[in-house]
Amino acid sequence: MPVIDIRHPHSIGKPACRAAIDAVAGDLARRYGLDVIRWNGDTLEFSGRGLTGNLAVDDDEVHASIRMGAMLGLLRPVIEAEILRQLRERIG
């Protein structure tokens, strides 16, 4: 099962980071058909067709952990690059 594991630093504070992560998740939902997106504490959990994972917000870091099915796993490099691009744009 293909996995994406990203740790990205931030210095914008948890509330601003959570808002940015909401925007990232919204974009991922539109692109990859996520149908369950919910916050559990400081962790945004999501799932959809062939994709499950979470984005955890700490005081100074976001940790993305995403598991993909075999078919969507073929797009792993594209999905990972898109998540990194959005994190850079939205939280620095």
Backbone bond lengths (Angstrom), bond angles and torsions (degrees), N, CA, C in turn:
res aa  C-N    CA-C-N  psi(-1)  N-CA   C-N-CA  omega(-1)  CA-C   N-CA-C  phi
1 M - - - 1.442 - - 1.532 108.62 -
2 P 1.328 118.80 118.76 1.469 121.47 178.74 1.528 111.61 -63.27
3 V 1.327 115.30 142.32 1.461 121.59 -177.78 1.520 109.32 -131.94
4 I 1.325 115.37 141.27 1.458 122.00 170.27 1.518 106.66 -112.15
5 D 1.321 116.89 129.27 1.466 121.88 178.43 1.529 107.21 -132.82
6 I 1.331 115.94 110.21 1.468 121.39 -176.19 1.521 108.82 -124.79
7 R 1.313 115.95 134.78 1.467 122.32 170.29 1.521 106.28 -120.05
8 H 1.335 115.13 120.81 1.467 119.85 -175.72 1.532 109.08 -128.21
9 P 1.336 117.76 123.34 1.467 120.09 -178.80 1.531 111.99 -72.77
10 H 1.339 114.70 154.68 1.460 120.18 172.53 1.528 108.94 -146.59
11 S 1.318 114.92 161.03 1.464 120.00 177.70 1.525 110.12 -136.94
12 I 1.330 116.84 28.05 1.466 121.17 -175.21 1.527 113.22 -101.65
13 G 1.314 118.41 0.27 1.458 121.56 -178.23 1.517 111.65 85.57
14 K 1.334 115.67 154.26 1.461 120.47 -176.07 1.527 114.21 -61.59
15 P 1.344 119.61 -46.42 1.480 117.52 -177.71 1.530 112.79 -59.69
16 A 1.311 117.92 -45.67 1.462 120.79 179.13 1.523 111.07 -66.58
17 C 1.314 116.64 -37.25 1.460 120.74 179.38 1.525 110.37 -66.47
18 R 1.333 116.94 -41.26 1.469 120.03 177.99 1.526 110.67 -60.87
19 A 1.325 117.17 -41.56 1.466 120.74 178.69 1.530 110.40 -63.08
20 A 1.327 116.86 -41.25 1.467 120.85 178.45 1.529 110.72 -64.99
21 I 1.320 116.62 -41.07 1.468 121.03 179.33 1.527 110.54 -64.99
22 D 1.332 117.45 -36.56 1.468 120.45 174.44 1.524 110.58 -57.51
23 A 1.321 116.47 -43.23 1.466 120.95 -179.95 1.527 111.05 -65.96
24 V 1.327 117.29 -42.25 1.468 121.23 177.47 1.527 109.39 -60.81
25 A 1.330 117.19 -46.63 1.470 120.96 -178.97 1.527 111.02 -63.26
26 G 1.333 117.09 -38.53 1.462 119.86 177.86 1.517 112.00 -61.13
27 D 1.323 115.23 -41.19 1.460 119.22 178.28 1.524 110.86 -66.94
28 L 1.328 116.97 -43.68 1.469 120.42 177.37 1.529 110.73 -61.23
29 A 1.322 116.93 -38.27 1.466 120.63 179.59 1.520 110.83 -61.27
30 R 1.321 116.67 -43.96 1.465 120.20 179.48 1.525 111.75 -66.70
31 R 1.314 116.76 -41.10 1.469 120.22 -175.65 1.527 113.63 -75.92
32 Y 1.343 116.44 -37.78 1.460 119.37 -170.77 1.524 114.00 -119.94
33 G 1.312 117.51 14.36 1.459 121.02 172.75 1.519 115.03 67.35
34 L 1.314 117.27 39.56 1.465 119.03 175.59 1.519 108.60 -71.39
35 D 1.320 116.42 133.49 1.458 118.64 -179.21 1.520 113.60 -116.61
36 V 1.313 118.65 -9.53 1.456 121.70 175.90 1.529 107.57 -126.84
37 I 1.328 115.11 116.68 1.463 120.71 176.97 1.522 106.29 -136.65
38 R 1.340 116.93 120.09 1.465 119.37 179.97 1.525 110.68 -151.79
39 W 1.308 115.28 147.82 1.456 121.24 174.81 1.511 109.45 -85.67
40 N 1.319 115.56 136.77 1.459 123.85 172.72 1.524 104.94 -127.34
41 G 1.328 117.12 92.26 1.459 120.20 -172.23 1.515 108.91 69.36
42 D 1.325 116.92 -125.55 1.464 122.41 178.96 1.532 111.95 -99.20
43 T 1.311 116.88 20.65 1.465 121.50 -179.71 1.523 109.76 -120.75
44 L 1.317 115.79 124.18 1.456 121.71 175.50 1.524 107.55 -90.57
45 E 1.319 116.16 117.61 1.471 121.68 -179.50 1.525 108.50 -102.96
46 F 1.330 116.29 142.61 1.457 119.44 -179.39 1.518 110.54 -147.71
47 S 1.316 114.82 157.67 1.464 120.53 174.45 1.521 108.17 -157.51
48 G 1.299 114.61 160.77 1.456 121.65 179.66 1.509 109.04 -172.63
49 R 1.303 115.12 -161.47 1.460 120.34 -178.63 1.528 111.18 -64.09
50 G 1.328 116.93 101.85 1.452 121.13 175.15 1.509 115.82 78.16
51 L 1.343 117.77 15.56 1.462 120.52 -175.24 1.526 109.51 -148.52
52 T 1.328 117.07 127.83 1.463 121.76 173.00 1.523 107.93 -138.49
53 G 1.317 115.71 152.08 1.454 117.30 177.44 1.504 112.31 170.53
54 N 1.336 114.20 -166.65 1.449 120.07 179.13 1.522 110.39 -154.27
55 L 1.321 113.53 159.54 1.461 123.08 174.40 1.524 105.95 -125.03
56 A 1.322 116.94 109.29 1.459 122.07 -177.50 1.524 110.02 -98.85
57 V 1.331 116.09 130.62 1.459 122.29 -178.90 1.522 109.07 -103.07
58 D 1.326 116.09 119.32 1.460 122.33 172.88 1.521 107.97 -106.17
59 D 1.320 117.14 -179.84 1.462 121.24 -179.09 1.526 112.74 -60.35
60 D 1.338 117.10 -32.65 1.467 119.72 -175.32 1.525 114.37 -136.03
61 E 1.348 116.94 14.42 1.464 120.20 -176.09 1.522 110.98 -156.54
62 V 1.332 115.15 148.35 1.461 122.01 169.23 1.519 106.79 -111.82
63 H 1.330 115.77 133.43 1.461 120.44 178.05 1.528 107.96 -117.65
64 A 1.320 115.97 116.52 1.462 122.40 177.38 1.526 108.81 -101.75
65 S 1.310 115.95 127.64 1.461 122.05 176.86 1.526 107.26 -130.70
66 I 1.328 115.76 114.76 1.464 120.70 -172.77 1.523 109.68 -132.82
67 R 1.333 115.78 132.22 1.456 122.27 176.79 1.522 108.38 -113.76
68 M 1.317 115.58 137.32 1.461 120.87 -176.54 1.523 110.60 -124.87
69 G 1.314 115.31 148.50 1.447 120.59 172.40 1.524 110.07 -71.70
70 A 1.304 116.06 171.08 1.464 121.07 -175.21 1.522 113.07 -58.34
71 M 1.313 117.62 -44.20 1.470 119.97 -177.54 1.527 111.46 -66.01
72 L 1.321 116.86 -49.07 1.464 119.74 179.89 1.524 110.69 -70.79
73 G 1.325 116.75 -24.59 1.459 121.12 177.41 1.514 113.29 -58.47
74 L 1.324 116.78 -24.74 1.462 120.36 176.91 1.534 110.91 -63.44
75 L 1.330 116.04 -24.70 1.463 121.27 179.85 1.529 112.63 -96.01
76 R 1.326 117.64 10.09 1.457 121.75 -176.87 1.527 113.24 -49.19
77 P 1.338 120.42 -50.29 1.465 119.47 -178.85 1.530 113.02 -61.11
78 V 1.319 116.68 -36.91 1.462 121.05 -179.80 1.528 110.52 -68.92
79 I 1.329 116.27 -45.43 1.468 121.19 -179.76 1.523 110.38 -64.42
80 E 1.317 116.92 -44.59 1.468 120.74 179.73 1.532 111.07 -61.97
81 A 1.319 117.17 -43.69 1.467 120.98 179.20 1.532 110.83 -63.33
82 E 1.314 117.46 -38.70 1.456 121.20 179.50 1.533 111.23 -66.98
83 I 1.320 117.18 -42.18 1.468 120.42 178.18 1.520 109.95 -63.33
84 L 1.318 117.71 -46.16 1.470 120.72 178.59 1.525 111.40 -60.89
85 R 1.316 117.51 -42.02 1.470 121.04 179.06 1.526 110.54 -60.72
86 Q 1.325 115.98 -46.03 1.454 119.43 -179.13 1.530 112.20 -66.66
87 L 1.311 116.88 -39.77 1.466 119.36 177.25 1.522 110.65 -61.96
88 R 1.328 117.30 -43.59 1.468 120.64 178.38 1.525 111.18 -61.34
89 E 1.318 116.09 -43.79 1.470 120.38 -178.13 1.519 112.45 -69.36
90 R 1.322 116.80 -39.45 1.462 119.99 -171.56 1.524 114.69 -91.32
91 I 1.340 117.68 -29.79 1.480 117.92 -178.52 1.522 113.15 -125.35
92 G 1.321 116.80 0.88 1.474 119.63 176.12 1.485 114.57 92.78
